[in-house]
């Protein structure tokens, strides 16, 4: 199963390279700006779908995809109080 990485720029300008165990994340995320909550909803769905693909192929969920979701959720916490917070998906490859 091909690994896919996506780079996220948080509202404070920091960037993070994120992991997905499946290319399905490309069906959910593309480069561009997202309101924080929309990004979180989309990233959660993308990583859940990627984990499900692993489950279908190997019989178990991908803990790395679930761990990546936890990292994203924690990184987003400081920005939740900013109503206009935007997240930029820099790249998906």
PDB file of N, CA, C and O in Angstrom:
ATOM      1  N   UNK A   1       0.857  -1.167   0.000  1.00  0.00           N
ATOM      2  CA  UNK A   1       0.000   0.000   0.000  1.00  0.00           C
ATOM      3  C   UNK A   1       0.906   1.233   0.000  1.00  0.00           C
ATOM      4  O   UNK A   1       1.734   1.384   0.898  1.00  0.00           O
ATOM      5  N   UNK A   2       0.762   2.114  -0.989  1.00  0.00           N
ATOM      6  CA  UNK A   2       1.665   3.278  -1.064  1.00  0.00           C
ATOM      7  C   UNK A   2       1.395   4.310   0.033  1.00  0.00           C
ATOM      8  O   UNK A   2       0.263   4.737   0.259  1.00  0.00           O
ATOM      9  N   UNK A   3       2.460   4.680   0.689  1.00  0.00           N
ATOM     10  CA  UNK A   3       2.408   5.715   1.717  1.00  0.00           C
ATOM     11  C   UNK A   3       2.270   7.069   1.025  1.00  0.00           C
ATOM     12  O   UNK A   3       2.847   7.292  -0.040  1.00  0.00           O
ATOM     13  N   UNK A   4       1.510   7.959   1.629  1.00  0.00           N
ATOM     14  CA  UNK A   4       1.363   9.322   1.135  1.00  0.00           C
ATOM     15  C   UNK A   4       1.630  10.274   2.283  1.00  0.00           C
ATOM     16  O   UNK A   4       1.190  10.042   3.409  1.00  0.00           O
ATOM     17  N   UNK A   5       2.349  11.338   1.996  1.00  0.00           N
ATOM     18  CA  UNK A   5       2.597  12.382   2.987  1.00  0.00           C
ATOM     19  C   UNK A   5       1.904  13.655   2.535  1.00  0.00           C
ATOM     20  O   UNK A   5       1.780  13.921   1.340  1.00  0.00           O
ATOM     21  N   UNK A   6       1.457  14.435   3.503  1.00  0.00           N
ATOM     22  CA  UNK A   6       0.920  15.747   3.189  1.00  0.00           C
ATOM     23  C   UNK A   6       1.505  16.752   4.169  1.00  0.00           C
ATOM     24  O   UNK A   6       1.683  16.472   5.354  1.00  0.00           O
ATOM     25  N   UNK A   7       1.794  17.925   3.635  1.00  0.00           N
ATOM     26  CA  UNK A   7       2.404  18.978   4.443  1.00  0.00           C
ATOM     27  C   UNK A   7       1.339  20.011   4.764  1.00  0.00           C
ATOM     28  O   UNK A   7       0.616  20.486   3.888  1.00  0.00           O
ATOM     29  N   UNK A   8       1.265  20.344   6.045  1.00  0.00           N
ATOM     30  CA  UNK A   8       0.262  21.275   6.551  1.00  0.00           C
ATOM     31  C   UNK A   8       0.963  22.501   7.126  1.00  0.00           C
ATOM     32  O   UNK A   8       1.953  22.372   7.847  1.00  0.00           O
ATOM     33  N   UNK A   9       0.454  23.684   6.809  1.00  0.00           N
ATOM     34  CA  UNK A   9       0.945  24.912   7.447  1.00  0.00           C
ATOM     35  C   UNK A   9      -0.145  25.407   8.387  1.00  0.00           C
ATOM     36  O   UNK A   9      -1.259  25.718   7.966  1.00  0.00           O
ATOM     37  N   UNK A  10       0.201  25.472   9.675  1.00  0.00           N
ATOM     38  CA  UNK A  10      -0.738  25.905  10.700  1.00  0.00           C
ATOM     39  C   UNK A  10      -0.868  27.432  10.696  1.00  0.00           C
ATOM     40  O   UNK A  10      -0.039  28.110  10.091  1.00  0.00           O
ATOM     41  N   UNK A  11      -1.874  27.978  11.348  1.00  0.00           N
ATOM     42  CA  UNK A  11      -2.082  29.432  11.334  1.00  0.00           C
ATOM     43  C   UNK A  11      -0.889  30.258  11.836  1.00  0.00           C
ATOM     44  O   UNK A  11      -0.757  31.428  11.477  1.00  0.00           O
ATOM     45  N   UNK A  12      -0.026  29.664  12.657  1.00  0.00           N
ATOM     46  CA  UNK A  12       1.141  30.400  13.154  1.00  0.00           C
ATOM     47  C   UNK A  12       2.339  30.306  12.212  1.00  0.00           C
ATOM     48  O   UNK A  12       3.412  30.826  12.519  1.00  0.00           O
ATOM     49  N   UNK A  13       2.160  29.645  11.068  1.00  0.00           N
ATOM     50  CA  UNK A  13       3.229  29.540  10.074  1.00  0.00           C
ATOM     51  C   UNK A  13       4.084  28.299  10.180  1.00  0.00           C
ATOM     52  O   UNK A  13       4.891  28.038   9.288  1.00  0.00           O
ATOM     53  N   UNK A  14       3.935  27.521  11.247  1.00  0.00           N
ATOM     54  CA  UNK A  14       4.719  26.295  11.364  1.00  0.00           C
ATOM     55  C   UNK A  14       4.164  25.253  10.391  1.00  0.00           C
ATOM     56  O   UNK A  14       2.968  25.219  10.102  1.00  0.00           O
ATOM     57  N   UNK A  15       5.059  24.416   9.904  1.00  0.00           N
ATOM     58  CA  UNK A  15       4.656  23.356   8.982  1.00  0.00           C
ATOM     59  C   UNK A  15       4.900  21.995   9.606  1.00  0.00           C
ATOM     60  O   UNK A  15       5.817  21.810  10.407  1.00  0.00           O
ATOM     61  N   UNK A  16       4.060  21.050   9.220  1.00  0.00           N
ATOM     62  CA  UNK A  16       4.188  19.675   9.695  1.00  0.00           C
ATOM     63  C   UNK A  16       4.017  18.732   8.518  1.00  0.00           C
ATOM     64  O   UNK A  16       3.145  18.926   7.671  1.00  0.00           O
ATOM     65  N   UNK A  17       4.847  17.722   8.476  1.00  0.00           N
ATOM     66  CA  UNK A  17       4.725  16.671   7.458  1.00  0.00           C
ATOM     67  C   UNK A  17       3.916  15.543   8.083  1.00  0.00           C
ATOM     68  O   UNK A  17       4.305  14.982   9.108  1.00  0.00           O
ATOM     69  N   UNK A  18       2.806  15.220   7.470  1.00  0.00           N
ATOM     70  CA  UNK A  18       1.875  14.232   8.019  1.00  0.00           C
ATOM     71  C   UNK A  18       1.895  12.965   7.180  1.00  0.00           C
ATOM     72  O   UNK A  18       2.216  12.996   5.992  1.00  0.00           O
ATOM     73  N   UNK A  19       1.548  11.857   7.810  1.00  0.00           N
ATOM     74  CA  UNK A  19       1.618  10.521   7.220  1.00  0.00           C
ATOM     75  C   UNK A  19       0.234   9.942   6.982  1.00  0.00           C
ATOM     76  O   UNK A  19      -0.669  10.079   7.808  1.00  0.00           O
ATOM     77  N   UNK A  20       0.088   9.292   5.835  1.00  0.00           N
ATOM     78  CA  UNK A  20      -1.091   8.469   5.571  1.00  0.00           C
ATOM     79  C   UNK A  20      -0.597   7.149   4.987  1.00  0.00           C
ATOM     80  O   UNK A  20       0.307   7.147   4.152  1.00  0.00           O
ATOM     81  N   UNK A  21      -1.171   6.035   5.409  1.00  0.00           N
ATOM     82  CA  UNK A  21      -0.738   4.748   4.869  1.00  0.00           C
ATOM     83  C   UNK A  21      -1.303   4.460   3.475  1.00  0.00           C
ATOM     84  O   UNK A  21      -1.002   3.424   2.882  1.00  0.00           O
ATOM     85  N   UNK A  22      -2.112   5.368   2.961  1.00  0.00           N
ATOM     86  CA  UNK A  22      -2.795   5.110   1.696  1.00  0.00           C
ATOM     87  C   UNK A  22      -2.904   6.395   0.880  1.00  0.00           C
ATOM     88  O   UNK A  22      -2.963   7.497   1.426  1.00  0.00           O
ATOM     89  N   UNK A  23      -2.930   6.226  -0.421  1.00  0.00           N
ATOM     90  CA  UNK A  23      -3.107   7.366  -1.327  1.00  0.00           C
ATOM     91  C   UNK A  23      -4.529   7.919  -1.275  1.00  0.00           C
ATOM     92  O   UNK A  23      -4.798   8.968  -1.860  1.00  0.00           O
ATOM     93  N   UNK A  24      -5.436   7.242  -0.596  1.00  0.00           N
ATOM     94  CA  UNK A  24      -6.824   7.717  -0.535  1.00  0.00           C
ATOM     95  C   UNK A  24      -6.914   9.131   0.035  1.00  0.00           C
ATOM     96  O   UNK A  24      -7.886   9.844  -0.214  1.00  0.00           O
ATOM     97  N   UNK A  25      -5.905   9.530   0.797  1.00  0.00           N
ATOM     98  CA  UNK A  25      -5.902  10.884   1.361  1.00  0.00           C
ATOM     99  C   UNK A  25      -5.982  11.933   0.247  1.00  0.00           C
ATOM    100  O   UNK A  25      -6.484  13.036   0.463  1.00  0.00           O
ATOM    101  N   UNK A  26      -5.488  11.587  -0.934  1.00  0.00           N
ATOM    102  CA  UNK A  26      -5.557  12.512  -2.082  1.00  0.00           C
ATOM    103  C   UNK A  26      -6.994  12.772  -2.530  1.00  0.00           C
ATOM    104  O   UNK A  26      -7.279  13.796  -3.150  1.00  0.00           O
ATOM    105  N   UNK A  27      -7.882  11.858  -2.219  1.00  0.00           N
ATOM    106  CA  UNK A  27      -9.298  12.055  -2.549  1.00  0.00           C
ATOM    107  C   UNK A  27      -9.962  13.059  -1.605  1.00  0.00           C
ATOM    108  O   UNK A  27     -11.043  13.570  -1.896  1.00  0.00           O
ATOM    109  N   UNK A  28      -9.323  13.333  -0.495  1.00  0.00           N
ATOM    110  CA  UNK A  28      -9.896  14.201   0.535  1.00  0.00           C
ATOM    111  C   UNK A  28      -9.216  15.566   0.616  1.00  0.00           C
ATOM    112  O   UNK A  28      -9.874  16.590   0.798  1.00  0.00           O
ATOM    113  N   UNK A  29      -7.897  15.566   0.477  1.00  0.00           N
ATOM    114  CA  UNK A  29      -7.128  16.793   0.651  1.00  0.00           C
ATOM    115  C   UNK A  29      -6.402  17.162  -0.630  1.00  0.00           C
ATOM    116  O   UNK A  29      -5.876  16.300  -1.334  1.00  0.00           O
ATOM    117  N   UNK A  30      -6.383  18.439  -0.917  1.00  0.00           N
ATOM    118  CA  UNK A  30      -5.578  18.959  -2.011  1.00  0.00           C
ATOM    119  C   UNK A  30      -4.960  20.264  -1.539  1.00  0.00           C
ATOM    120  O   UNK A  30      -5.468  20.882  -0.604  1.00  0.00           O
ATOM    121  N   UNK A  31      -3.881  20.691  -2.164  1.00  0.00           N
ATOM    122  CA  UNK A  31      -3.245  21.931  -1.736  1.00  0.00           C
ATOM    123  C   UNK A  31      -4.229  23.098  -1.759  1.00  0.00           C
ATOM    124  O   UNK A  31      -5.047  23.237  -2.669  1.00  0.00           O
ATOM    125  N   UNK A  32      -4.119  23.929  -0.728  1.00  0.00           N
ATOM    126  CA  UNK A  32      -4.983  25.098  -0.618  1.00  0.00           C
ATOM    127  C   UNK A  32      -5.290  25.409   0.829  1.00  0.00           C
ATOM    128  O   UNK A  32      -4.841  24.720   1.745  1.00  0.00           O
ATOM    129  N   UNK A  33      -6.067  26.465   1.014  1.00  0.00           N
ATOM    130  CA  UNK A  33      -6.440  26.923   2.349  1.00  0.00           C
ATOM    131  C   UNK A  33      -7.778  26.342   2.776  1.00  0.00           C
ATOM    132  O   UNK A  33      -8.707  26.221   1.978  1.00  0.00           O
ATOM    133  N   UNK A  34      -7.853  25.985   4.058  1.00  0.00           N
ATOM    134  CA  UNK A  34      -9.068  25.424   4.638  1.00  0.00           C
ATOM    135  C   UNK A  34      -9.347  26.143   5.959  1.00  0.00           C
ATOM    136  O   UNK A  34      -8.414  26.398   6.720  1.00  0.00           O
ATOM    137  N   UNK A  35     -10.584  26.469   6.244  1.00  0.00           N
ATOM    138  CA  UNK A  35     -10.896  26.897   7.611  1.00  0.00           C
ATOM    139  C   UNK A  35     -10.502  25.752   8.555  1.00  0.00           C
ATOM    140  O   UNK A  35     -10.633  24.581   8.199  1.00  0.00           O
ATOM    141  N   UNK A  36     -10.031  26.083   9.730  1.00  0.00           N
ATOM    142  CA  UNK A  36      -9.510  25.083  10.660  1.00  0.00           C
ATOM    143  C   UNK A  36     -10.452  23.905  10.844  1.00  0.00           C
ATOM    144  O   UNK A  36     -10.037  22.758  10.679  1.00  0.00           O
ATOM    145  N   UNK A  37     -11.703  24.159  11.180  1.00  0.00           N
ATOM    146  CA  UNK A  37     -12.635  23.054  11.462  1.00  0.00           C
ATOM    147  C   UNK A  37     -12.885  22.202  10.216  1.00  0.00           C
ATOM    148  O   UNK A  37     -13.029  20.984  10.320  1.00  0.00           O
ATOM    149  N   UNK A  38     -12.939  22.831   9.042  1.00  0.00           N
ATOM    150  CA  UNK A  38     -13.129  22.071   7.800  1.00  0.00           C
ATOM    151  C   UNK A  38     -11.918  21.179   7.543  1.00  0.00           C
ATOM    152  O   UNK A  38     -12.064  20.028   7.134  1.00  0.00           O
ATOM    153  N   UNK A  39     -10.723  21.715   7.785  1.00  0.00           N
ATOM    154  CA  UNK A  39      -9.523  20.896   7.625  1.00  0.00           C
ATOM    155  C   UNK A  39      -9.546  19.713   8.579  1.00  0.00           C
ATOM    156  O   UNK A  39      -9.262  18.584   8.179  1.00  0.00           O
ATOM    157  N   UNK A  40      -9.883  19.967   9.836  1.00  0.00           N
ATOM    158  CA  UNK A  40      -9.901  18.877  10.814  1.00  0.00           C
ATOM    159  C   UNK A  40     -10.911  17.803  10.442  1.00  0.00           C
ATOM    160  O   UNK A  40     -10.615  16.612  10.548  1.00  0.00           O
ATOM    161  N   UNK A  41     -12.087  18.203  10.012  1.00  0.00           N
ATOM    162  CA  UNK A  41     -13.098  17.224   9.590  1.00  0.00           C
ATOM    163  C   UNK A  41     -12.592  16.400   8.417  1.00  0.00           C
ATOM    164  O   UNK A  41     -12.741  15.179   8.393  1.00  0.00           O
ATOM    165  N   UNK A  42     -11.993  17.077   7.445  1.00  0.00           N
ATOM    166  CA  UNK A  42     -11.523  16.397   6.237  1.00  0.00           C
ATOM    167  C   UNK A  42     -10.338  15.488   6.545  1.00  0.00           C
ATOM    168  O   UNK A  42     -10.285  14.355   6.066  1.00  0.00           O
ATOM    169  N   UNK A  43      -9.397  15.971   7.332  1.00  0.00           N
ATOM    170  CA  UNK A  43      -8.228  15.155   7.681  1.00  0.00           C
ATOM    171  C   UNK A  43      -8.645  13.923   8.480  1.00  0.00           C
ATOM    172  O   UNK A  43      -8.128  12.829   8.255  1.00  0.00           O
ATOM    173  N   UNK A  44      -9.579  14.103   9.413  1.00  0.00           N
ATOM    174  CA  UNK A  44     -10.067  12.956  10.202  1.00  0.00           C
ATOM    175  C   UNK A  44     -10.686  11.912   9.278  1.00  0.00           C
ATOM    176  O   UNK A  44     -10.399  10.721   9.398  1.00  0.00           O
ATOM    177  N   UNK A  45     -11.533  12.363   8.357  1.00  0.00           N
ATOM    178  CA  UNK A  45     -12.177  11.433   7.425  1.00  0.00           C
ATOM    179  C   UNK A  45     -11.152  10.750   6.520  1.00  0.00           C
ATOM    180  O   UNK A  45     -11.260   9.556   6.241  1.00  0.00           O
ATOM    181  N   UNK A  46     -10.158  11.512   6.064  1.00  0.00           N
ATOM    182  CA  UNK A  46      -9.130  10.955   5.182  1.00  0.00           C
ATOM    183  C   UNK A  46      -8.316   9.880   5.889  1.00  0.00           C
ATOM    184  O   UNK A  46      -8.065   8.812   5.330  1.00  0.00           O
ATOM    185  N   UNK A  47      -7.906  10.166   7.119  1.00  0.00           N
ATOM    186  CA  UNK A  47      -7.092   9.196   7.851  1.00  0.00           C
ATOM    187  C   UNK A  47      -7.914   7.985   8.285  1.00  0.00           C
ATOM    188  O   UNK A  47      -7.389   6.874   8.353  1.00  0.00           O
ATOM    189  N   UNK A  48      -9.172   8.187   8.573  1.00  0.00           N
ATOM    190  CA  UNK A  48     -10.044   7.045   8.892  1.00  0.00           C
ATOM    191  C   UNK A  48     -10.213   6.158   7.662  1.00  0.00           C
ATOM    192  O   UNK A  48     -10.190   4.932   7.770  1.00  0.00           O
ATOM    193  N   UNK A  49     -10.381   6.774   6.498  1.00  0.00           N
ATOM    194  CA  UNK A  49     -10.516   5.998   5.256  1.00  0.00           C
ATOM    195  C   UNK A  49      -9.216   5.252   4.948  1.00  0.00           C
ATOM    196  O   UNK A  49      -9.245   4.108   4.495  1.00  0.00           O
ATOM    197  N   UNK A  50      -8.084   5.901   5.194  1.00  0.00           N
ATOM    198  CA  UNK A  50      -6.798   5.246   4.964  1.00  0.00           C
ATOM    199  C   UNK A  50      -6.632   4.050   5.901  1.00  0.00           C
ATOM    200  O   UNK A  50      -6.178   2.986   5.480  1.00  0.00           O
ATOM    201  N   UNK A  51      -6.995   4.223   7.153  1.00  0.00           N
ATOM    202  CA  UNK A  51      -6.913   3.134   8.113  1.00  0.00           C
ATOM    203  C   UNK A  51      -7.838   1.983   7.712  1.00  0.00           C
ATOM    204  O   UNK A  51      -7.490   0.811   7.860  1.00  0.00           O
ATOM    205  N   UNK A  52      -9.010   2.331   7.207  1.00  0.00           N
ATOM    206  CA  UNK A  52      -9.961   1.303   6.762  1.00  0.00           C
ATOM    207  C   UNK A  52      -9.409   0.528   5.563  1.00  0.00           C
ATOM    208  O   UNK A  52      -9.618  -0.680   5.455  1.00  0.00           O
ATOM    209  N   UNK A  53      -8.716   1.211   4.676  1.00  0.00           N
ATOM    210  CA  UNK A  53      -8.088   0.506   3.543  1.00  0.00           C
ATOM    211  C   UNK A  53      -7.077  -0.521   4.031  1.00  0.00           C
ATOM    212  O   UNK A  53      -6.988  -1.625   3.493  1.00  0.00           O
ATOM    213  N   UNK A  54      -6.320  -0.150   5.051  1.00  0.00           N
ATOM    214  CA  UNK A  54      -5.357  -1.087   5.642  1.00  0.00           C
ATOM    215  C   UNK A  54      -6.118  -2.266   6.245  1.00  0.00           C
ATOM    216  O   UNK A  54      -5.719  -3.418   6.078  1.00  0.00           O
ATOM    217  N   UNK A  55      -7.216  -1.975   6.947  1.00  0.00           N
ATOM    218  CA  UNK A  55      -8.017  -3.042   7.549  1.00  0.00           C
ATOM    219  C   UNK A  55      -8.530  -4.010   6.476  1.00  0.00           C
ATOM    220  O   UNK A  55      -8.502  -5.226   6.662  1.00  0.00           O
ATOM    221  N   UNK A  56      -8.993  -3.462   5.363  1.00  0.00           N
ATOM    222  CA  UNK A  56      -9.516  -4.309   4.288  1.00  0.00           C
ATOM    223  C   UNK A  56      -8.430  -5.198   3.690  1.00  0.00           C
ATOM    224  O   UNK A  56      -8.683  -6.348   3.333  1.00  0.00           O
ATOM    225  N   UNK A  57      -7.226  -4.657   3.586  1.00  0.00           N
ATOM    226  CA  UNK A  57      -6.141  -5.423   2.965  1.00  0.00           C
ATOM    227  C   UNK A  57      -5.477  -6.399   3.930  1.00  0.00           C
ATOM    228  O   UNK A  57      -5.158  -7.527   3.554  1.00  0.00           O
ATOM    229  N   UNK A  58      -5.267  -5.962   5.186  1.00  0.00           N
ATOM    230  CA  UNK A  58      -4.469  -6.756   6.119  1.00  0.00           C
ATOM    231  C   UNK A  58      -5.252  -7.320   7.300  1.00  0.00           C
ATOM    232  O   UNK A  58      -4.744  -8.174   8.027  1.00  0.00           O
ATOM    233  N   UNK A  59      -6.490  -6.849   7.499  1.00  0.00           N
ATOM    234  CA  UNK A  59      -7.308  -7.379   8.580  1.00  0.00           C
ATOM    235  C   UNK A  59      -7.211  -6.620   9.891  1.00  0.00           C
ATOM    236  O   UNK A  59      -7.804  -7.036  10.886  1.00  0.00           O
ATOM    237  N   UNK A  60      -6.479  -5.519   9.912  1.00  0.00           N
ATOM    238  CA  UNK A  60      -6.366  -4.707  11.119  1.00  0.00           C
ATOM    239  C   UNK A  60      -6.212  -3.235  10.733  1.00  0.00           C
ATOM    240  O   UNK A  60      -5.700  -2.910   9.662  1.00  0.00           O
ATOM    241  N   UNK A  61      -6.660  -2.365  11.617  1.00  0.00           N
ATOM    242  CA  UNK A  61      -6.574  -0.922  11.364  1.00  0.00           C
ATOM    243  C   UNK A  61      -5.122  -0.459  11.414  1.00  0.00           C
ATOM    244  O   UNK A  61      -4.265  -1.134  11.984  1.00  0.00           O
ATOM    245  N   UNK A  62      -4.858   0.681  10.822  1.00  0.00           N
ATOM    246  CA  UNK A  62      -3.516   1.244  10.821  1.00  0.00           C
ATOM    247  C   UNK A  62      -3.357   2.176  12.021  1.00  0.00           C
ATOM    248  O   UNK A  62      -3.913   3.275  12.041  1.00  0.00           O
ATOM    249  N   UNK A  63      -2.604   1.735  13.010  1.00  0.00           N
ATOM    250  CA  UNK A  63      -2.410   2.564  14.192  1.00  0.00           C
ATOM    251  C   UNK A  63      -1.626   3.831  13.860  1.00  0.00           C
ATOM    252  O   UNK A  63      -1.792   4.843  14.540  1.00  0.00           O
ATOM    253  N   UNK A  64      -0.788   3.802  12.848  1.00  0.00           N
ATOM    254  CA  UNK A  64      -0.030   5.001  12.473  1.00  0.00           C
ATOM    255  C   UNK A  64      -0.951   6.098  11.944  1.00  0.00           C
ATOM    256  O   UNK A  64      -0.718   7.277  12.209  1.00  0.00           O
ATOM    257  N   UNK A  65      -1.978   5.731  11.211  1.00  0.00           N
ATOM    258  CA  UNK A  65      -2.943   6.727  10.726  1.00  0.00           C
ATOM    259  C   UNK A  65      -3.705   7.328  11.906  1.00  0.00           C
ATOM    260  O   UNK A  65      -3.947   8.534  11.946  1.00  0.00           O
ATOM    261  N   UNK A  66      -4.075   6.491  12.852  1.00  0.00           N
ATOM    262  CA  UNK A  66      -4.789   6.975  14.028  1.00  0.00           C
ATOM    263  C   UNK A  66      -3.876   7.847  14.893  1.00  0.00           C
ATOM    264  O   UNK A  66      -4.326   8.839  15.465  1.00  0.00           O
ATOM    265  N   UNK A  67      -2.604   7.480  14.988  1.00  0.00           N
ATOM    266  CA  UNK A  67      -1.642   8.300  15.725  1.00  0.00           C
ATOM    267  C   UNK A  67      -1.461   9.654  15.044  1.00  0.00           C
ATOM    268  O   UNK A  67      -1.364  10.683  15.713  1.00  0.00           O
ATOM    269  N   UNK A  68      -1.416   9.652  13.709  1.00  0.00           N
ATOM    270  CA  UNK A  68      -1.268  10.915  12.980  1.00  0.00           C
ATOM    271  C   UNK A  68      -2.456  11.818  13.247  1.00  0.00           C
ATOM    272  O   UNK A  68      -2.294  13.028  13.410  1.00  0.00           O
ATOM    273  N   UNK A  69      -3.653  11.242  13.294  1.00  0.00           N
ATOM    274  CA  UNK A  69      -4.832  12.049  13.606  1.00  0.00           C
ATOM    275  C   UNK A  69      -4.690  12.697  14.986  1.00  0.00           C
ATOM    276  O   UNK A  69      -5.026  13.869  15.159  1.00  0.00           O
ATOM    277  N   UNK A  70      -4.196  11.942  15.962  1.00  0.00           N
ATOM    278  CA  UNK A  70      -4.003  12.495  17.314  1.00  0.00           C
ATOM    279  C   UNK A  70      -3.022  13.669  17.286  1.00  0.00           C
ATOM    280  O   UNK A  70      -3.243  14.676  17.960  1.00  0.00           O
ATOM    281  N   UNK A  71      -1.956  13.548  16.520  1.00  0.00           N
ATOM    282  CA  UNK A  71      -0.966  14.617  16.410  1.00  0.00           C
ATOM    283  C   UNK A  71      -1.614  15.866  15.800  1.00  0.00           C
ATOM    284  O   UNK A  71      -1.402  16.979  16.283  1.00  0.00           O
ATOM    285  N   UNK A  72      -2.398  15.679  14.748  1.00  0.00           N
ATOM    286  CA  UNK A  72      -3.071  16.804  14.093  1.00  0.00           C
ATOM    287  C   UNK A  72      -4.034  17.479  15.069  1.00  0.00           C
ATOM    288  O   UNK A  72      -4.066  18.705  15.175  1.00  0.00           O
ATOM    289  N   UNK A  73      -4.800  16.681  15.763  1.00  0.00           N
ATOM    290  CA  UNK A  73      -5.784  17.234  16.696  1.00  0.00           C
ATOM    291  C   UNK A  73      -5.114  18.042  17.813  1.00  0.00           C
ATOM    292  O   UNK A  73      -5.594  19.112  18.186  1.00  0.00           O
ATOM    293  N   UNK A  74      -4.023  17.530  18.333  1.00  0.00           N
ATOM    294  CA  UNK A  74      -3.284  18.262  19.382  1.00  0.00           C
ATOM    295  C   UNK A  74      -2.679  19.551  18.833  1.00  0.00           C
ATOM    296  O   UNK A  74      -2.704  20.582  19.504  1.00  0.00           O
ATOM    297  N   UNK A  75      -2.137  19.498  17.621  1.00  0.00           N
ATOM    298  CA  UNK A  75      -1.531  20.688  17.013  1.00  0.00           C
ATOM    299  C   UNK A  75      -2.571  21.776  16.766  1.00  0.00           C
ATOM    300  O   UNK A  75      -2.246  22.963  16.805  1.00  0.00           O
ATOM    301  N   UNK A  76      -3.808  21.387  16.515  1.00  0.00           N
ATOM    302  CA  UNK A  76      -4.878  22.343  16.221  1.00  0.00           C
ATOM    303  C   UNK A  76      -5.412  23.045  17.466  1.00  0.00           C
ATOM    304  O   UNK A  76      -5.991  24.126  17.362  1.00  0.00           O
ATOM    305  N   UNK A  77      -5.228  22.453  18.627  1.00  0.00           N
ATOM    306  CA  UNK A  77      -5.822  22.990  19.860  1.00  0.00           C
ATOM    307  C   UNK A  77      -5.582  24.482  20.072  1.00  0.00           C
ATOM    308  O   UNK A  77      -6.537  25.203  20.362  1.00  0.00           O
ATOM    309  N   UNK A  78      -4.356  24.976  19.942  1.00  0.00           N
ATOM    310  CA  UNK A  78      -4.125  26.399  20.226  1.00  0.00           C
ATOM    311  C   UNK A  78      -4.874  27.355  19.294  1.00  0.00           C
ATOM    312  O   UNK A  78      -5.045  28.530  19.617  1.00  0.00           O
ATOM    313  N   UNK A  79      -5.315  26.858  18.153  1.00  0.00           N
ATOM    314  CA  UNK A  79      -5.951  27.720  17.155  1.00  0.00           C
ATOM    315  C   UNK A  79      -7.478  27.678  17.205  1.00  0.00           C
ATOM    316  O   UNK A  79      -8.139  28.458  16.518  1.00  0.00           O
ATOM    317  N   UNK A  80      -8.031  26.801  17.991  1.00  0.00           N
ATOM    318  CA  UNK A  80      -9.494  26.648  18.041  1.00  0.00           C
ATOM    319  C   UNK A  80     -10.201  27.911  18.541  1.00  0.00           C
ATOM    320  O   UNK A  80     -11.370  28.131  18.227  1.00  0.00           O
ATOM    321  N   UNK A  81      -9.507  28.725  19.302  1.00  0.00           N
ATOM    322  CA  UNK A  81     -10.128  29.949  19.811  1.00  0.00           C
ATOM    323  C   UNK A  81     -10.062  31.101  18.803  1.00  0.00           C
ATOM    324  O   UNK A  81     -10.587  32.185  19.057  1.00  0.00           O
ATOM    325  N   UNK A  82      -9.419  30.861  17.668  1.00  0.00           N
ATOM    326  CA  UNK A  82      -9.304  31.882  16.624  1.00  0.00           C
ATOM    327  C   UNK A  82     -10.366  31.611  15.556  1.00  0.00           C
ATOM    328  O   UNK A  82     -10.213  30.681  14.764  1.00  0.00           O
ATOM    329  N   UNK A  83     -11.431  32.400  15.522  1.00  0.00           N
ATOM    330  CA  UNK A  83     -12.545  32.104  14.618  1.00  0.00           C
ATOM    331  C   UNK A  83     -12.178  32.072  13.135  1.00  0.00           C
ATOM    332  O   UNK A  83     -12.814  31.359  12.359  1.00  0.00           O
ATOM    333  N   UNK A  84     -11.183  32.819  12.740  1.00  0.00           N
ATOM    334  CA  UNK A  84     -10.821  32.863  11.318  1.00  0.00           C
ATOM    335  C   UNK A  84      -9.581  32.030  11.006  1.00  0.00           C
ATOM    336  O   UNK A  84      -8.961  32.223   9.961  1.00  0.00           O
ATOM    337  N   UNK A  85      -9.213  31.116  11.884  1.00  0.00           N
ATOM    338  CA  UNK A  85      -8.000  30.322  11.687  1.00  0.00           C
ATOM    339  C   UNK A  85      -8.081  29.518  10.387  1.00  0.00           C
ATOM    340  O   UNK A  85      -9.082  28.864  10.097  1.00  0.00           O
ATOM    341  N   UNK A  86      -7.000  29.590   9.622  1.00  0.00           N
ATOM    342  CA  UNK A  86      -6.902  28.865   8.349  1.00  0.00           C
ATOM    343  C   UNK A  86      -5.717  27.906   8.414  1.00  0.00           C
ATOM    344  O   UNK A  86      -4.677  28.220   8.992  1.00  0.00           O
ATOM    345  N   UNK A  87      -5.892  26.749   7.819  1.00  0.00           N
ATOM    346  CA  UNK A  87      -4.822  25.779   7.668  1.00  0.00           C
ATOM    347  C   UNK A  87      -4.560  25.660   6.177  1.00  0.00           C
ATOM    348  O   UNK A  87      -5.493  25.592   5.378  1.00  0.00           O
ATOM    349  N   UNK A  88      -3.293  25.635   5.809  1.00  0.00           N
ATOM    350  CA  UNK A  88      -2.939  25.467   4.401  1.00  0.00           C
ATOM    351  C   UNK A  88      -2.378  24.079   4.198  1.00  0.00           C
ATOM    352  O   UNK A  88      -1.448  23.672   4.895  1.00  0.00           O
ATOM    353  N   UNK A  89      -2.932  23.354   3.257  1.00  0.00           N
ATOM    354  CA  UNK A  89      -2.304  22.107   2.816  1.00  0.00           C
ATOM    355  C   UNK A  89      -1.318  22.524   1.734  1.00  0.00           C
ATOM    356  O   UNK A  89      -1.713  22.953   0.650  1.00  0.00           O
ATOM    357  N   UNK A  90      -0.050  22.395   2.036  1.00  0.00           N
ATOM    358  CA  UNK A  90       1.011  22.843   1.141  1.00  0.00           C
ATOM    359  C   UNK A  90       1.194  21.859   0.002  1.00  0.00           C
ATOM    360  O   UNK A  90       1.326  22.250  -1.158  1.00  0.00           O
ATOM    361  N   UNK A  91       1.200  20.573   0.345  1.00  0.00           N
ATOM    362  CA  UNK A  91       1.389  19.545  -0.686  1.00  0.00           C
ATOM    363  C   UNK A  91       0.816  18.217  -0.219  1.00  0.00           C
ATOM    364  O   UNK A  91       0.665  17.970   0.978  1.00  0.00           O
ATOM    365  N   UNK A  92       0.508  17.385  -1.172  1.00  0.00           N
ATOM    366  CA  UNK A  92       0.055  16.018  -0.919  1.00  0.00           C
ATOM    367  C   UNK A  92       0.821  15.141  -1.902  1.00  0.00           C
ATOM    368  O   UNK A  92       0.580  15.202  -3.108  1.00  0.00           O
ATOM    369  N   UNK A  93       1.747  14.322  -1.390  1.00  0.00           N
ATOM    370  CA  UNK A  93       2.512  13.465  -2.304  1.00  0.00           C
ATOM    371  C   UNK A  93       2.822  12.120  -1.733  1.00  0.00           C
ATOM    372  O   UNK A  93       3.460  11.300  -2.394  1.00  0.00           O
TER     373      UNK A  93
END
